[in-house]
């Protein structure tokens, strides 16, 4: 499972909710979670902040 998805689901958030809180488009978040697009550092910083985790927790192998 994608780490962003893991932490999002752990926080009890839908893609729509997390995208709105982080100020990113929900379809882009979904595509990053699915592995279709790589995430930029700025994107990861926004997502990490909203999930209450460090950027390093969102990247790398599971």
N, C-alpha and C positions, 0 to 999 in steps of 0.2 A: 504494500500500500504506500502511496505517496505520503511523504512526511507532512506536507501542508494539509492534506486531507485528514491524516491521523490526528493532528492537533486541532483542526477545525471541528471534527466530529467529537473529540474529547471535550471541547469547549461547548458542545451542544449547539453549534451554529450551522446554518445552511450556507450554501455558496452565496446566495443572494444577501444574507445578513452580513457575512464577513466582507464581501465585496463593497457593500454600502459603507460599513464602518471604516474600511481601509481606503475608500475613495478610488476603487478600481472597477473596471467593467466586469460584471459577473461572468460573461462568456469567456473573457480572457483568463480569469481565475480558474474556471472549469477546464480550459485548454491547457493551462500550466499544470493543473493537478493530473490531467490525463497524459501529460508528457508530450503534447503536440508542440508546445512552445517553451523555450527556456525562459526562466524568470530573471529579470534585471535585478541589480542590487537594490535599486530604489523600490521596486515592487516587493522584494523580500523584506526590506526594512519596514514597509507599511504593514505587511501581513504579520510579521513577527511581533510588532508593537501591539497590534490588536489581539493577537493570541497570547501575549504575555510570555513569549519565549525569545531566545536569542536566534539571530540569523543562522548561526552554525547548527542549530537544532533542526532547521528546515532543509539543509543541504546535505549531500553525501549519501552514502549507502545506509540502508536500514539495518 
